[in-house]
Amino acid sequence: MADITIIWSPVDGRGDWTFAPGGDLDTGDDLANAILLSLFTDRPANKDDIIPDGTTDRRGWWGDHELGSRLWLLERAKQTTETLQRAKDYITEALQWLIDDGAVARFDIFVEWSRRSTLGARVTAYRTDGRTVALTYAWAWQGA
């Protein structure tokens, strides 16, 4: 049984469900949903991470320190090559569980400043059965 399809809206900065003709919730690729949730759910910050809003709120879900990504830590970072590398590292970290669980053999990850104030990421997942899933994401950047 397929998961309910979740699509990423870069304008709204969130995922949302889609509907099929007739009003039923659309179903789709379970791996695409797992990747979306892995990237855009807040993973708790490490103890040595600097929290961008200056608080001590490490975010994340207290019950699972492996779910999600630390991309949220970059929301006020400057648009630099270093920030792109950190984004790629955080994406790699967030998706590692899919390799560890055997759902994916490997990932190719590409990040770029797709336009001013927009970080883009292209993730290609190579399934263990040889099929690939290529996904592109963009999100608004608050950094200078």
Backbone bond lengths (Angstrom), bond angles and torsions (degrees), N, CA, C in turn:
res aa  C-N    CA-C-N  psi(-1)  N-CA   C-N-CA  omega(-1)  CA-C   N-CA-C  phi
1 M - - - 1.450 - - 1.527 109.21 -
2 A 1.312 117.13 131.21 1.464 122.22 -177.96 1.530 110.62 -81.48
3 D 1.316 114.69 151.49 1.458 121.07 175.75 1.523 110.66 -71.70
4 I 1.330 115.39 161.65 1.456 120.84 170.17 1.527 107.11 -65.57
5 T 1.326 117.28 134.21 1.452 121.55 -178.08 1.524 110.76 -71.00
6 I 1.327 114.80 132.90 1.461 121.56 174.24 1.519 106.81 -117.33
7 I 1.326 116.48 131.05 1.465 120.74 176.62 1.525 108.29 -114.13
8 W 1.326 115.98 149.60 1.460 121.73 179.11 1.519 109.45 -94.04
9 S 1.323 116.25 129.88 1.456 121.93 176.17 1.524 108.77 -109.16
10 P 1.346 117.90 104.04 1.463 119.29 -179.81 1.526 112.89 -65.03
11 V 1.324 117.42 -28.07 1.467 120.95 178.83 1.521 110.59 -66.33
12 D 1.343 116.01 -44.21 1.464 120.91 -178.78 1.519 112.42 -87.25
13 G 1.350 116.95 -16.65 1.460 120.58 -178.07 1.510 113.01 67.87
14 R 1.340 116.30 35.82 1.462 119.90 -179.80 1.527 110.53 -157.63
15 G 1.324 114.43 164.38 1.454 120.84 174.32 1.514 110.12 -91.67
16 D 1.326 116.38 157.71 1.461 120.43 178.47 1.525 108.92 -150.82
17 W 1.312 115.66 157.51 1.463 121.51 176.56 1.514 109.49 -78.53
18 T 1.340 115.21 155.40 1.456 120.28 175.21 1.522 108.44 -116.38
19 F 1.316 114.62 160.12 1.455 120.16 -178.27 1.521 110.70 -117.67
20 A 1.319 115.30 140.94 1.458 122.41 176.63 1.526 108.44 -85.75
21 P 1.344 116.89 164.26 1.466 118.55 174.15 1.536 109.63 -55.12
22 G 1.297 116.24 136.75 1.454 120.65 -177.98 1.519 112.55 98.56
23 G 1.342 116.38 -7.63 1.457 119.45 174.38 1.512 116.60 93.65
24 D 1.348 118.36 -4.09 1.464 119.87 177.81 1.530 109.49 -74.90
25 L 1.320 116.01 153.37 1.454 119.75 174.01 1.519 109.39 -64.77
26 D 1.314 116.22 135.28 1.454 122.62 179.92 1.530 109.39 -72.94
27 T 1.312 116.98 145.06 1.459 121.16 174.98 1.510 108.39 -116.50
28 G 1.322 115.57 156.65 1.448 117.38 -176.56 1.505 113.08 -163.24
29 D 1.304 114.92 -144.21 1.449 123.82 -171.88 1.530 111.59 -78.01
30 D 1.333 116.55 114.91 1.462 121.36 179.83 1.521 111.43 -61.09
31 L 1.328 118.03 -37.82 1.456 121.24 -179.23 1.530 111.08 -66.33
32 A 1.323 117.35 -41.62 1.467 120.51 177.90 1.530 110.40 -59.96
33 N 1.326 116.85 -40.86 1.465 120.44 177.41 1.526 111.40 -65.44
34 A 1.321 116.80 -42.20 1.469 120.59 179.89 1.527 110.60 -62.11
35 I 1.317 116.63 -39.30 1.464 120.71 178.33 1.523 110.31 -66.73
36 L 1.321 117.18 -46.39 1.462 121.54 179.42 1.530 111.02 -58.28
37 L 1.323 116.95 -48.31 1.462 120.60 179.84 1.529 111.34 -64.78
38 S 1.321 116.87 -36.43 1.463 120.62 179.32 1.521 111.59 -65.34
39 L 1.317 117.12 -36.97 1.455 120.62 -177.05 1.530 113.14 -81.73
40 F 1.324 117.28 -36.98 1.460 119.53 -169.43 1.528 114.55 -112.15
41 T 1.319 116.25 16.13 1.460 121.51 167.01 1.524 105.52 -102.05
42 D 1.314 116.93 136.72 1.466 119.93 -176.39 1.521 111.12 -76.45
43 R 1.319 115.31 116.80 1.462 122.62 171.45 1.528 106.83 -80.44
44 P 1.328 118.80 144.06 1.467 118.83 177.84 1.528 111.45 -60.07
45 A 1.318 114.87 142.29 1.459 120.37 175.38 1.519 108.96 -66.72
46 N 1.324 115.61 147.57 1.459 120.03 172.36 1.528 108.50 -68.96
47 K 1.314 115.89 159.73 1.466 119.65 -178.03 1.523 112.78 -59.50
48 D 1.326 118.11 -28.14 1.462 120.52 -178.89 1.529 113.64 -96.34
49 D 1.346 118.68 2.75 1.462 121.57 176.97 1.528 110.22 -73.50
50 I 1.314 115.88 146.30 1.462 121.56 175.06 1.522 107.75 -90.63
51 I 1.331 116.34 122.26 1.465 121.67 -179.25 1.537 108.11 -77.73
52 P 1.349 118.27 125.38 1.464 120.58 -172.08 1.528 115.14 -62.15
53 D 1.329 118.78 -29.86 1.467 118.93 -177.91 1.531 112.73 -90.88
54 G 1.338 116.91 5.62 1.452 121.30 176.07 1.517 115.48 80.61
55 T 1.328 117.64 3.11 1.461 121.13 178.70 1.529 109.62 -91.27
56 T 1.307 115.61 -173.82 1.465 120.82 174.88 1.527 111.10 -106.04
57 D 1.339 117.77 11.19 1.463 122.30 -179.00 1.525 109.71 -73.11
58 R 1.342 115.81 106.88 1.468 121.63 -178.22 1.523 112.06 -82.42
59 R 1.340 117.80 -2.38 1.468 124.84 -179.93 1.526 111.60 55.62
60 G 1.352 114.46 -159.71 1.454 120.21 179.13 1.515 112.71 77.80
61 W 1.317 114.05 177.16 1.456 121.19 178.60 1.520 107.52 -102.61
62 W 1.302 116.98 126.43 1.453 122.34 -175.41 1.519 112.66 -59.80
63 G 1.333 118.35 -24.78 1.458 121.39 -175.48 1.520 114.93 -82.59
64 D 1.335 117.52 -12.30 1.457 119.82 -176.55 1.518 109.46 -151.35
65 H 1.311 117.08 109.81 1.453 121.01 -178.77 1.524 112.46 -87.36
66 E 1.327 117.86 2.03 1.459 121.11 -179.30 1.521 112.57 -105.07
67 L 1.327 117.95 -12.34 1.463 121.33 -176.76 1.531 110.46 -82.97
68 G 1.315 116.31 136.64 1.453 121.35 174.14 1.512 113.93 92.27
69 S 1.327 114.16 -171.00 1.459 119.97 -178.76 1.529 110.51 -129.34
70 R 1.316 113.70 164.44 1.464 120.08 176.01 1.527 111.11 -97.53
71 L 1.336 117.83 18.58 1.457 121.08 177.59 1.528 111.94 -56.30
72 W 1.309 117.68 -30.21 1.456 121.48 -179.41 1.534 111.90 -59.92
73 L 1.321 117.06 -24.03 1.459 120.50 178.43 1.529 112.31 -66.66
74 L 1.324 116.74 -17.30 1.459 121.73 -176.81 1.524 113.58 -94.84
75 E 1.318 117.87 2.08 1.461 119.57 -170.37 1.528 114.08 -61.26
76 R 1.311 118.69 -20.40 1.467 120.74 177.55 1.536 112.37 -117.96
77 A 1.311 116.26 11.29 1.462 120.42 -178.89 1.530 110.06 -73.53
78 K 1.292 116.55 152.75 1.466 121.81 177.35 1.529 109.78 -69.99
79 Q 1.324 116.17 151.66 1.456 122.03 -179.99 1.515 109.22 -79.93
80 T 1.329 115.69 84.93 1.457 122.11 -177.00 1.520 109.84 -127.44
81 T 1.318 114.95 170.25 1.461 120.95 174.75 1.528 109.97 -63.14
82 E 1.322 117.28 -37.57 1.470 121.23 178.06 1.529 111.09 -61.67
83 T 1.316 117.12 -41.77 1.464 120.59 178.38 1.523 110.58 -64.32
84 L 1.340 117.02 -39.88 1.467 120.19 176.21 1.528 110.56 -59.94
85 Q 1.318 117.69 -42.78 1.465 120.82 179.51 1.529 110.69 -64.37
86 R 1.326 116.67 -41.97 1.468 119.52 177.10 1.528 110.69 -62.05
87 A 1.345 117.34 -40.91 1.469 121.09 178.01 1.529 110.01 -60.37
88 K 1.321 116.41 -45.62 1.470 119.97 179.02 1.530 110.55 -62.27
89 D 1.332 116.78 -42.38 1.468 120.33 178.00 1.528 111.65 -61.78
90 Y 1.338 116.91 -42.67 1.466 120.49 179.94 1.532 111.02 -66.84
91 I 1.330 117.12 -37.54 1.467 120.37 177.40 1.527 109.80 -65.38
92 T 1.318 116.66 -44.90 1.467 121.09 178.28 1.522 110.56 -58.30
93 E 1.319 116.59 -46.24 1.463 121.92 178.79 1.530 111.24 -60.39
94 A 1.333 116.49 -43.69 1.465 121.33 -176.68 1.531 112.69 -66.42
95 L 1.326 117.18 -29.59 1.466 121.06 -176.00 1.530 113.52 -95.27
96 Q 1.302 117.46 -8.29 1.466 121.37 -175.74 1.521 112.62 -55.76
97 W 1.327 117.38 -35.14 1.466 119.61 -177.71 1.524 112.18 -61.05
98 L 1.332 117.78 -29.03 1.462 120.64 179.05 1.524 111.45 -69.83
99 I 1.325 116.63 -31.41 1.460 120.94 173.85 1.533 109.17 -73.71
100 D 1.329 115.89 -46.36 1.469 120.77 -179.38 1.526 112.36 -58.89
101 D 1.343 116.69 -36.06 1.471 121.14 179.80 1.525 113.34 -83.57
102 G 1.337 117.49 -4.11 1.457 120.78 177.09 1.516 115.15 83.17
103 A 1.335 118.27 9.02 1.462 121.01 179.37 1.524 111.53 -77.61
104 V 1.337 116.16 -27.51 1.454 122.68 -177.23 1.521 108.53 -134.78
105 A 1.330 116.24 139.91 1.463 120.19 177.54 1.526 110.70 -79.45
106 R 1.350 115.75 -41.16 1.469 120.04 179.72 1.520 109.03 -166.35
107 F 1.330 114.73 168.82 1.466 122.59 176.95 1.526 109.84 -126.82
108 D 1.328 116.32 147.20 1.457 122.83 162.97 1.515 105.22 -109.11
109 I 1.340 116.84 129.67 1.460 121.84 -176.63 1.519 108.28 -126.85
110 F 1.322 115.84 128.52 1.457 122.38 177.77 1.522 107.98 -128.87
111 V 1.322 117.61 129.80 1.467 121.77 177.51 1.519 109.15 -123.92
112 E 1.331 115.54 149.96 1.454 121.08 179.54 1.519 109.71 -158.09
113 W 1.320 114.88 161.21 1.459 119.82 167.20 1.516 104.20 -84.81
114 S 1.322 117.56 99.51 1.462 120.99 -173.82 1.525 111.97 -72.58
115 R 1.298 117.27 -25.38 1.465 124.25 169.94 1.523 106.37 -167.10
116 R 1.293 117.11 174.08 1.468 120.19 -178.06 1.530 109.90 -55.87
117 S 1.302 115.31 131.67 1.466 123.41 178.34 1.521 113.91 65.34
118 T 1.330 117.88 21.28 1.465 120.49 178.08 1.522 110.33 -136.21
119 L 1.313 115.05 119.69 1.462 121.77 175.40 1.518 108.05 -93.34
120 G 1.308 116.20 129.92 1.453 120.69 178.67 1.518 110.29 -114.61
121 A 1.319 115.88 147.60 1.462 121.05 176.96 1.521 108.81 -139.55
122 R 1.323 114.78 136.52 1.467 121.08 173.60 1.523 106.60 -117.65
123 V 1.314 115.35 123.34 1.461 121.97 -178.85 1.519 108.02 -118.60
124 T 1.324 116.01 122.60 1.459 120.68 173.59 1.517 107.51 -112.18
125 A 1.330 115.08 120.86 1.459 121.44 179.23 1.521 108.72 -101.45
126 Y 1.321 116.24 129.47 1.458 122.40 176.89 1.520 107.10 -103.66
127 R 1.327 115.04 105.42 1.460 120.36 -178.71 1.530 110.21 -66.89
128 T 1.306 115.74 160.42 1.461 120.43 -179.90 1.531 111.96 -68.58
129 D 1.343 117.43 -19.18 1.472 120.28 178.61 1.530 112.02 -90.58
130 G 1.348 117.61 5.07 1.447 121.31 177.18 1.521 115.20 97.68
131 R 1.327 118.00 -16.26 1.469 119.96 178.44 1.528 109.70 -74.95
132 T 1.334 115.36 155.96 1.463 119.93 177.93 1.520 110.07 -121.83
133 V 1.323 114.70 153.77 1.459 122.78 174.04 1.523 106.02 -130.10
134 A 1.322 117.52 121.16 1.471 121.64 178.92 1.524 108.62 -111.51
135 L 1.316 115.89 127.33 1.462 122.10 -176.84 1.521 109.45 -129.80
136 T 1.320 116.59 143.72 1.460 121.90 177.91 1.518 108.46 -123.77
137 Y 1.337 115.49 134.13 1.459 121.66 179.39 1.514 109.13 -128.09
138 A 1.325 115.72 151.61 1.459 121.69 172.85 1.519 107.06 -142.55
139 W 1.310 115.74 144.97 1.456 118.34 174.51 1.513 109.67 -147.32
140 A 1.332 113.13 149.00 1.471 120.50 -177.60 1.517 109.19 -67.12
141 W 1.301 114.09 144.77 1.463 121.92 -175.71 1.507 108.95 -114.21
142 Q 1.333 116.12 132.85 1.452 120.30 179.27 1.521 112.01 -94.34
143 G 1.322 116.52 -9.64 1.460 120.86 -177.69 1.516 112.76 -68.54
144 A 1.305 115.30 162.24 1.463 120.56 -178.72 1.515 111.35 -85.63
